[in-house]
């Protein structure tokens, strides 16, 4: 279950990526996320055409911003 949805990005092909910064704390306790130092964040991929949601990447320490490279081949996570 998502706890702290942070950033969202839609790709030209329509897929949507969302950073979920923690599996334990919400946005009101973001300092705890940083201090704890766990790698409990993940990037979720939503496919609007199918309604499917999957974990694109996990084990990330506090994923925050998302950006697509200019060639559209790589997703950058801050």
Buried (B, 14 or more C-beta within 10 A) or exposed (E): EBBBEBBEBEEEEEBBBBBBBBBEBBEEBBEEBBEBEBEBBBBBBBEEEEEEEEEBBBEBBBBBEBEBEEEEEEBEBE
